[in-house]
């Protein structure tokens, strides 16, 4: 029994072809939107790629860009096919192309769905990449004279100012690394030497943060140094949250930023997938309805269209039997015709015996 069977008149088939022609042109626009979203996401990720440990997450924008370009090409071809399918004679030109076109459209539609799901499933990978990347960037903050790292200080300062964040998880992360370059340390100062020697790794650690951690919303001058010593500043109480530093870590700030972008793109791509699924369903109905008209031989008659000619179970069994029969083609040892004499061989044996008797 066919799945989703609908009967179409000639007028309804023509209307369906015209509507699908329009929908395919709209799909070309949605393909351009997919391409634009992928390009926008790629640019946004590359803005702060220096603070990410890996670039593997770029597969999401690359997926959207590729799918968008494929959508423009496939739907442009689909608009031409659907417009010609309104006429029986023109449909014959595309009859052999319809099934491959529908199969390609099906896989393209599946790729759109995969792209939408990727936008929602990338959060955990992005969170880990930001944590490791920011940790390494903070370690190289002081290396302003090292080639390949000299720009990281500027990048991290801009990040903390723009996103109003400090450190990886919070401002205390700066206490665990040496973020001041050794060339700016006065090694003749006994206090500096004692602080360096007191650390096992010989690092100059202190309870201070870079200037970019200072909050612009605070009414008092910025407190950057001696943050663990409440006696070093007047009217200073860390427990009452009076520190004039950004309280949020940059990992969370960037994660929230990218999560919002991903969710918006994912919702848009999901809506595009539903629209493409509608177009694919309409093309399938048009293709089956036109093929049934050709079988009937009367272009003016009604015809039936469907999504699947048989039920899902019957279609699955049929396809499985095809695959199974293809596999048997390579099993020569199991061929039942091997070692079975043919009719031609049966005729050749008596003739050979007659020749032997004559010569004898």
Buried (B, 14 or more C-beta within 10 A) or exposed (E): EBEEBBEBEBEBBBEBBEBBBEBBBEBBEBBBBBBEBBBBBBEBBEEBBBBBBEEEBBEBBEBBBBBBBBBBEBBBBBBEBBBBBBBBEEBEEBEEEBEEBBEBBBEBBEBBBBBBBBBBEBBEEBBBBBBBBBBBBBBBBBBBEEEEBEEBBEBBBEBBBBBBBBBBBBBBBBBBBBBBBEEEBEEEEEEBBEBBEEEEEEBBBBBBBBEBBBBEEBEEEBBBEBBEEEEEBEEBEEEEEEBBBBEBBBBBBBBEBBBEBBEEBBEBBBEBBEBBBBBBEBBBBBBBBBBBBBEEEEBEEBBBBBBBEBEEEEEEEEEEEEEEEEEEEEEEEEEEEEEEEEEEEEEEEEEEEEEEEEEE
